[in-house]
């Protein structure tokens, strides 16, 4: 009976995710949203040829207030980044390629160029908004509604936002850049000489629990505006990440919120007028990424994995909003996800998650991203697997502690080029 219940629970979970295995590089991906509503995450997997070399772009975007900004990044950032890389190489290098003969000379410049491109990409979203509305304080409601009707896409992607975590890999020369804006993760999981896995987060995590990030964000504004964060660590009670692409309601002056964004469908949905008096010295959110160069040559091999995931993973590892109300596991999500890649069951991981795990959770599908997701959602605990697709439980906003599972996206790639 329990086996049939378990199989049924796994089928219900499978109905809520989209997964892929990309050949020939064997990239495993999954994105999951348990409720019957739009998944605001986006996953990017692209392969390029630049200067005769093979490049790989992997990225996850975690949209908030909607999917418009994440979708815009998904559709346009790869093309713009590809053009930027080609331009950088053709302008600065005689052989029109970045490889191990010149990485020491040009690597730091490329890091700067990647950082600036991501910031420029975000600024362009804001500039597009200014192009159609330079002086929102002069708008009447009728003017605003006409602008929204004519330029809904520009306005919505500026209002909504997304995090970004990406890895840009040169497959032929085995080096990469990792970049992050917000609280999505890029990490490496490697197998040591003792056969055990260890994990390393490659980019700074932009949350207010990061002391450096808290200090930077709070000290950028005057004493008169304090406290800027509410009890849930949301800036102005609005947003829980200090860095994101989009979110121009918190980057531009308040008149954009009161005289334009307020008349979009999101004005009533999020009751945004109450935030206007708090917007005094914008920006409260920035898009400056954490960028890092990594030489993959010493660790190249299928057993070592590159991981990218959105903060839905962090929430499941923490457990506070899922199976352990008002209790935090205190575990590092990077360590837990890395350990779940092992073929052997780690008792400590089972203790942290609070349920037994199955290293091959995806079965014949053989997708490591699904293995990770399934073990975070309940492993072999049938009751927990049933809980995570229980619409009544997921939508309960009563007085009890909320049972919440966020959009969750995972990419796993073994460091091999065939």
Secondary structure in CASP SS format (residue, H / E / C, confidence):
PFRMAT SS
TARGET T0000
AUTHOR 0000-0000-0000
METHOD secondary structure of the structure
MODEL  1
X C 1.00
X H 1.00
X H 1.00
X H 1.00
X H 1.00
X H 1.00
X H 1.00
X H 1.00
X H 1.00
X H 1.00
X H 1.00
X H 1.00
X H 1.00
X H 1.00
X C 1.00
X C 1.00
X E 1.00
X E 1.00
X E 1.00
X E 1.00
X E 1.00
X E 1.00
X C 1.00
X C 1.00
X C 1.00
X C 1.00
X E 1.00
X E 1.00
X E 1.00
X E 1.00
X E 1.00
X E 1.00
X C 1.00
X C 1.00
X C 1.00
X C 1.00
X C 1.00
X C 1.00
X C 1.00
X C 1.00
X E 1.00
X E 1.00
X E 1.00
X E 1.00
X E 1.00
X E 1.00
X E 1.00
X E 1.00
X E 1.00
X E 1.00
X C 1.00
X C 1.00
X E 1.00
X E 1.00
X E 1.00
X E 1.00
X E 1.00
X E 1.00
X E 1.00
X E 1.00
X E 1.00
X E 1.00
X E 1.00
X E 1.00
X C 1.00
X C 1.00
X C 1.00
X H 1.00
X H 1.00
X H 1.00
X H 1.00
X H 1.00
X H 1.00
X H 1.00
X H 1.00
X H 1.00
X H 1.00
X H 1.00
X H 1.00
X H 1.00
X H 1.00
X H 1.00
X H 1.00
X H 1.00
X H 1.00
X H 1.00
X H 1.00
X H 1.00
X H 1.00
X H 1.00
X H 1.00
X H 1.00
X C 1.00
X C 1.00
X C 1.00
X C 1.00
X C 1.00
X C 1.00
X C 1.00
X C 1.00
X C 1.00
X C 1.00
X H 1.00
X H 1.00
X H 1.00
X H 1.00
X H 1.00
X H 1.00
X H 1.00
X H 1.00
X H 1.00
X H 1.00
X H 1.00
X H 1.00
X H 1.00
X H 1.00
X H 1.00
X H 1.00
X H 1.00
X H 1.00
X H 1.00
X H 1.00
X H 1.00
X H 1.00
X H 1.00
X H 1.00
X H 1.00
X H 1.00
X H 1.00
X H 1.00
X H 1.00
X H 1.00
X C 1.00
X C 1.00
X C 1.00
X H 1.00
X H 1.00
X H 1.00
X C 1.00
X C 1.00
X H 1.00
X H 1.00
X H 1.00
X H 1.00
X H 1.00
X H 1.00
X H 1.00
X H 1.00
X H 1.00
X H 1.00
X C 1.00
X H 1.00
X H 1.00
X H 1.00
X H 1.00
X H 1.00
X H 1.00
X H 1.00
X H 1.00
X C 1.00
X E 1.00
X E 1.00
X E 1.00
X E 1.00
X E 1.00
X E 1.00
X E 1.00
X E 1.00
X E 1.00
X E 1.00
X C 1.00
X C 1.00
X C 1.00
X C 1.00
X E 1.00
X E 1.00
X E 1.00
X E 1.00
X E 1.00
X E 1.00
X E 1.00
X C 1.00
X C 1.00
X C 1.00
X E 1.00
X E 1.00
X E 1.00
X E 1.00
X E 1.00
X E 1.00
X E 1.00
X C 1.00
X C 1.00
X C 1.00
X C 1.00
X C 1.00
X E 1.00
X E 1.00
X E 1.00
X E 1.00
X E 1.00
X C 1.00
X C 1.00
X C 1.00
X C 1.00
X C 1.00
X C 1.00
X C 1.00
X C 1.00
X C 1.00
X H 1.00
X H 1.00
X H 1.00
X H 1.00
X H 1.00
X H 1.00
X H 1.00
X H 1.00
X H 1.00
X C 1.00
X C 1.00
X C 1.00
X H 1.00
X H 1.00
X H 1.00
X C 1.00
X C 1.00
X C 1.00
X E 1.00
X C 1.00
X C 1.00
X C 1.00
X C 1.00
X C 1.00
X E 1.00
X C 1.00
X C 1.00
X C 1.00
X E 1.00
X C 1.00
X C 1.00
X C 1.00
X E 1.00
X C 1.00
X E 1.00
X E 1.00
X C 1.00
X C 1.00
X C 1.00
X C 1.00
X C 1.00
X C 1.00
X C 1.00
X C 1.00
X H 1.00
X H 1.00
X H 1.00
X H 1.00
X H 1.00
X C 1.00
X H 1.00
X H 1.00
X H 1.00
X C 1.00
X H 1.00
X H 1.00
X H 1.00
X H 1.00
X H 1.00
X C 1.00
X C 1.00
X H 1.00
X H 1.00
X H 1.00
X H 1.00
X H 1.00
X H 1.00
X H 1.00
X C 1.00
X C 1.00
X C 1.00
X C 1.00
X C 1.00
X C 1.00
X C 1.00
X E 1.00
X C 1.00
X C 1.00
X C 1.00
X E 1.00
X E 1.00
X E 1.00
X E 1.00
X E 1.00
X E 1.00
X C 1.00
X H 1.00
X H 1.00
X H 1.00
X C 1.00
X E 1.00
X E 1.00
X E 1.00
X E 1.00
X E 1.00
X E 1.00
X E 1.00
X E 1.00
X E 1.00
X C 1.00
X H 1.00
X H 1.00
X H 1.00
X H 1.00
X H 1.00
X H 1.00
X H 1.00
X H 1.00
X C 1.00
X C 1.00
X C 1.00
X C 1.00
X C 1.00
X C 1.00
X C 1.00
X C 1.00
X C 1.00
X C 1.00
X C 1.00
X C 1.00
X C 1.00
X C 1.00
X H 1.00
X H 1.00
X H 1.00
X H 1.00
X H 1.00
X H 1.00
X H 1.00
X C 1.00
X C 1.00
X C 1.00
X C 1.00
X C 1.00
X C 1.00
X C 1.00
X H 1.00
X H 1.00
X H 1.00
X H 1.00
X H 1.00
X H 1.00
X H 1.00
X C 1.00
X C 1.00
X C 1.00
X C 1.00
X C 1.00
X C 1.00
X C 1.00
X C 1.00
X C 1.00
X H 1.00
X H 1.00
X H 1.00
X C 1.00
X C 1.00
X H 1.00
X H 1.00
X H 1.00
X H 1.00
X H 1.00
X H 1.00
X H 1.00
X H 1.00
X H 1.00
X H 1.00
X C 1.00
X C 1.00
X C 1.00
X C 1.00
X H 1.00
X H 1.00
X H 1.00
X H 1.00
X H 1.00
X H 1.00
X C 1.00
X C 1.00
X C 1.00
X H 1.00
X H 1.00
X H 1.00
X H 1.00
X C 1.00
X C 1.00
X C 1.00
X C 1.00
X C 1.00
X C 1.00
X C 1.00
X C 1.00
X C 1.00
X C 1.00
X C 1.00
X C 1.00
X C 1.00
X E 1.00
X E 1.00
X E 1.00
X E 1.00
X E 1.00
X E 1.00
X E 1.00
X E 1.00
X C 1.00
X C 1.00
X C 1.00
END
